[in-house]
Amino acid sequence: MIASFLLALSFASLSSGQDLSCRQCRGGNRKCIGDVALQAISDEDCAQCTKSGSHWTWPCSVDGLCWCWDSTKPRYKPAMSSGYEEAETKPCDIFTEKMFDVIAPNAVHPYTYEGLCDVIDSLNDKYDEKIFKMGTLDQQKNELAAFIGHTTHESAQYTAAREALVCGRTIDEAAGTFCKPCKNENYDWDNRYCEVSEAANGKFYEDYCDKIVTPPFGCVCGPTSEVDKDDFKGLINPNFVFFGRGAIQLSWNSNYLQASTVLAESSDTLCSQPELVATNPKYAWGTALWFWVFKKPEGQETTCHMQSLEGSFGGSLNIINGGLECPADPTSYHADAIVTRLRYYCIAASVMGVKRLLDFEGCEGLSESFEKCVMTGYCPECNDFFKEATPQPSKAPSPAEPTVQPIGFRTWANDSWMTDIKRRDSSSSAMGISSVFGIVTVFAVAYVLQ
């Protein structure tokens, strides 16, 4: 009983603004209402959740199904509260367009700086928990650098809006845009071309579709066949498939619906037009921000947003791709991919003037990967952070100088390894961790080390 009281007290102390808990939802303009995006439920069902002892009975016993709404504000379910005060400086006053151009000189549509700032401001106008606008100025910079580091990696330096193995090269016809899904062994990486379609000769493509998950929990989905026209053999309509798209490579039908509810205020928008995530800056950036702030790992009360504010880069990586990178199999290219991710993080941190990298706790093997990144000379941008980032490294840093001297930030944009982008076989790896996190960053980028 005492433990329950302390838990409730702890939750209440962390919450501000629109509190998710209905147990404190009494008086004034506060009302306990149901989240119809999770389940068919009425506000009347949730009214009982303000009463003592109600947390043992449905719907109050289901975490997040009922939440406390301040009726003077728009009816948007709030993000999980970090407990930090709102900062004064706007995120895009910290992260400028000049910085964006230095970090991502090769960025292409839909990854525009203006689009990123617009969706940040839009979400911050709607929610009490602000994106990149909580805590101190240093916390803002640290969170922005972590987000930019992760998403630069996931999107191949903001040059890829779609997962390569499913739609690395679109085929544009008068009838629309089409994709040719492929297996890794049948994909020509040099020319970004699929030799053998996974939807040809009567086969069906059904990756990233959990058919058991239906509205209001996920978009309706099913097996997808090739377009029924002679000139479209092996091609599929991408609006029927929920593969990885956008800055953090949103995937799976359940995540498209949840992100759509937040970004479009309608679950149908991204369910019926998932290609918006690959073509519209609002959704290309917005889905990444939704994941960053709203997506909680199964059974955990945390997010990438909270991990970053609390000082952990490793914790955010564990949420994004922990099943494959925490730790990374040393015999797989994920071991090299994680090094590339760290380099992007250091570049973002350096450009933004971050004083010290966030810690690597929460992701097994990340400290060792950071040391490898520096000592091989692959991450010269990390040199200045090397002694700061891991206060208690697993082994003492080598006294030897890095094999490569630091380079200018413009130089790296022309590195030859930019042409050697690799993608993992999404059909096998995505299924392996989907049950843990519900979203798989199926578009992890691995580069050949020089």
N, C-alpha and C positions, 0 to 999 in steps of 0.2 A: 504493500500500500504506500509506504514511504517512497519506494523506488518510482512508483507510478507518479506520485506527486512531484518528485524532483524532475522526472522526465518532462512532465507538462510544464513545470516552471522554467526548465531550461529552454524548451521550445518557445515559450512565450517571450522569454528575454531576448531571443535571437530575432524575433519577428518584429517587423515594423510595417506601417502603412496597411495594406490589405493583407491581413493575416490569414494563412491557409487553415488554421485550426478553428473549428466551430465552438470549441469548449469555452473560449473567451468572447464569443460573438453575441454580446447582449447589449441592448440599449442603443439609443440614437438612431443612426441610419444603417446600422449593421444588421445583416440578414444572412442566415445560413442557407445556402442554395446548392443545387446539384450540378455536377459536371457532366452534361449530356454527351460530351465527347468521349467519355469513358464508358458510360452505360446509360441506357434509357432510364431516367430517374427524374422525379419531379421535385420542385422546391419544397413541397409539402412533406415529401419523404424525409428531407434533411432537417426539417424544423425541430425534430426531437433531439438533434445532436448538440444542442446548447444545454441540455439537461445533464445533471450529474449522473455518472454511471452509464451514460448512453453509448460510450465507446465500445461496449461489449456487444452491441446489437447492430444489425444491418439497418441502414447503410453506413452508420457512423464507424463501424468496425473496419471498413474498407478505406485504406489510406488514400486521401486525396479525392474521394468520390464526392464528399461534401466540403464546401469551403466558405469562408466568411467574406461576404461582399459588402463593401461600403457603397450604398446605393446612390451616393452623390457623385460616384465615378463611373466611367464606362464599365460594362460587365465583361471584363477580361480577367481570366484566372491569373493571379499574380505568379511571378517566378518565385522560387524559393529564396527567402531572405538571407542575406549574408550577415546582417547585423551591423554593417558599417554605415557610417553617415554618407549622405550624398555629397560628392565633390562639387566644387564650383566650376572647374574648367571643363569645357566640352571636349569630348574625345578627339574630334577632328581639328581642334585647336592645338592638340598635342601631337597627333599623327597627321602631318601635313601632306599635301599633294606632292611636294618636292621629295619628301621622305619615301612616299609610295613609289615614285618614279625611280628613285635610287635602288630600292629593294627589288622592284619588279619592272625593270625597263622593257621586258618583252610581253607585258600583260596585254591581253586581248579582250574584246567584248565577250561575255557580259561583265568582266571584272574591271569596272571603272571605279575610280576614286570617288567620284560624285555619287555613284550608286551605293557604295559602302556607307558614306556619310549620311545619305538620305535615309537608309533603312535603320541605321543606328539611332538617328534623331526620332524617327517615327516610332520605334519601339520604346525609346526612353520617354516619349510623350504619353505612352499608354500605361507604362508600368512604374511602380514605385521603386522596384529594384532596378537600378540603372546599369546599362551595359557600358563597361569601361569608364564608369563615372561614380564609383564608390571608393571610399577611403581616401588615402593621401595621394598626392601627385605621383609619388614613386610607385604606389600600388597601381595607379592608372597606367603608367608607362610599362610596368612589369606585365600587366594583364594584356595590354595591347601587343607587346612584343611576343608574348607566348602565342596569342591568337594568330598573329601574322606569320610567325614561324611555322606553326602547324599547317595553316591553310596554304601557305606558299608551297610547302612540301606536297600536300594532298592534291593540289591542282597543277603540279608541274610549273611552278612559278607563274601561276595565273595564265597559263596558256591552254589548258584543257578543261572544257566544261562537261565532258562526258567520259565515262569509263571506257578505256581504249578497247578492251576485248569485246565489248558489246557494241560500241559505236565510236571507234577511234577515228573513223572517217565517215562522215555522213554522205549519203547520195541524195542530191537535191534534184527533184523532178517537178514537172508542172503540177503533179498531183500532191506534192508535199515532200517532206524530208523522211528518209528511210535509213535503216541501219542493218548491218550484217553481223550478227553475233558470232563469236569465234572462240575456239579453244586456243590456249597459249601455243601449243605445238603447231597450230595451223595459221599462226599470225605472222605476217611479214613486218617485223618491227621497223626495219629501215625505211620501208615505203608506206608503213601504216595501212596495210591492206590485208584483209582476211581471205585466205585461199579457199577454205571450206567452211560454209555457213552451218551453224548449229540449227538452223531452221529450214534447211533444204530437204528435198526428197521425202516429204511427209513427216519430218521430225517437228516436234514442238519445243519452243523455248519457254521455260517457266522459272528461271532463276529469280530470286528476290520476291517471290510470291508465296506468302503464307496463306493458303486458301482457307484455313480455319479462321483466320482473323478477318472479320467483316465489319462494316459500319455498325456502331460508331467507333470501333477500335482500329480499323484499317480499311484502306481502299479495296474495293472489289477487284479481284484479279484472277487470272487463270492461264492455262497454256496458250501461247501465242504462235500462230503459224505464219508461214511466209505469205506475202501479199499475193492474192490470186490473179496474177497477170503474168503473161509470158516474159515480159521485159523486167520483171521484178523478182526473179527466182532467187531464193535465199535471203530476201530482204524482209524486214519486219517494220511495222509502224511503231516508232519509239514511244508514242503516247499510250501504248498498251502495256508498257514494261516499266518497272520501278528500279532500274539499275542506278549505279552511282552517278550523281550529277552535282555540280556546284562546288563551292570553295572547300567544303569538307566532305564532298561526295556522299550526299544523302542517298540512302538505299533502303529497300524494303517498303512494302505497301503500308505497313503500320506507321512508319515514320513520315511518309508523305502526307498521310491524313492528319497526324498530330501537328506537323509543321504548318500545314495549310490552315488549320483552325486558328493558329496564332497570327500568321502572316497575312492571310486573305480573309479572315473572319468567316470563312466558309470551308467546310471539309471537302467540298466538291471541287474546288478550284484546282488543286494539285493532283487530285485523284483523276480528274478528267483530262488534265493538261500537264502531266509531269514534265514535259519538255520546257515549260516555263522556267524550270530551275536551270536549264542549260542556255537559255536565250534572254532572260530578263534579269537585269542587275538586282532588282528587288528580291527576287527569289534565289538567285545564285549566291548572293551574300546573305540574304535573310535566313535561308535554311541552315547555313553554318552558324549564324548567331542564335537561331532557335536551339540547335544542338548544344551550343556553348553554354547557354543560360538555363535552358529548360530540361534537357535530357539527363535523367538520373539513371545510373546503373541499377540493374535489378537488385533490390534489397538494400540499397544504400541511399542515404540522405545527403547527397553531395552532387555537385556539377563541376564542369570544367571552370566555370566562372568562379565558383567558391574555392576550388583548389588553387587557382591562380592568386586570388586575394589572400589566401592563407599561406602563400609562399611556395607552392609546389608545382613545378613543371612536370615532374614525373607523375603526379596524381592526375593531371589533365591528359597526359599521354595514355595512361592506363585506361581512362574512360574512352578515349578515341580509338585506340588500337592495341589495348593491352594483351589481347589474346595472341597476337603475333609478334609484338615487340617488347613485352615485359615478362620474361626476357625474349630476345630474338634468338632463333636457332642459329648458332654460329656457322652452320653449313649452308644456310639459306641466304638469299640476297636481302632478307629483312635485316640481317646484321649490318649490311652496307646501307640499307635504306634508313636505318635509324641514325647513322652517322650523318647522312645528308640532311635529315630532319634537324639535327643539332646545329649543323652549319647554317641552315636558314634561320634558326632561332637566334644564333649569335649575330648574324647579319642584321636582323631586325633590331636586336637589343643595342648593337653598336650604333646604328643609324639614329635610333631614338634616344640615345644618351642614357641608357639604363646603367645604374651604378653597379649592380650585382645581379647575376642570373638567379632565377628561382632555383630551389633545391631539386634534386633528382630523386628524392624519396618517393616511394609509391610506385616505382617502376623498376623491377628487378633488372640489374645489369646495365642500367642507364648511366651510372657513374663511370663504369668501365668503358662504355661506348664513347663517352665524352673524352676520356683520356686518350682513347685510340684516335679519335677525331683530331685531337691536337697534336699528338706525338707523331702521327703519320704525315703531318703537314697538310692534310686535306682541309682543315678548318682554321686557316690563319686568323679569321675574324674572331675566333674563340680564344686566342692567345692571352689577351688582356684579362679574360675572365677565369683563366685556368686555375689559379690559386684560390679564387673566391668561390667558385661554384660548388666544390665538394669539400667541406670542412674536414670530413673524415673519410677520405678515399679508401678503397679496399686495399690499395697498395700505394706506396710512396711515389709521388711524381718523379719521373726521370729528370736528372739535372741537365740532360742533353738539350741543346737548342732544337726547335722544330726544324724539319728538313726544308720547309718552304717559308720564306719570309712573308709577312703580311702584305696583302695586295690592296689596291684601291677597289672601292665598291663597284665601280663601273666595269672593271676588268673581268669580274666573274661572270658577267652576262654573256661573254663570248667564249666561255670555256667549252672545249670540244665535247665534254660529257653531256652537254645540253642536248646533243643529237642522239644520245644513247639511252633515252628514257625507256624504262622497262616497267611493265605492270605485272602483278601477280595473277595467277589463274583464279579469277574471282569465283568461279563456280564451285571450287573445292574449299578455298579458304574462308569465304563468306559464310558458308553453312556451319563451319566449325565453331564460330563464336557468336553467332546470331542469338542463340538462346541465352547467352550471358548478358549481353549489352543491348540487344534489340536493334542495334544499328551497327553496321560493319563499314569501316572505312575501306571499301573495296578497291580504292584507287590509289593505294600507297605507291609512292614513286621511288624506284631504286635506280641509282645511276652507277655507271661503271667508273670505279676510281682510277684516276690517272696515275 
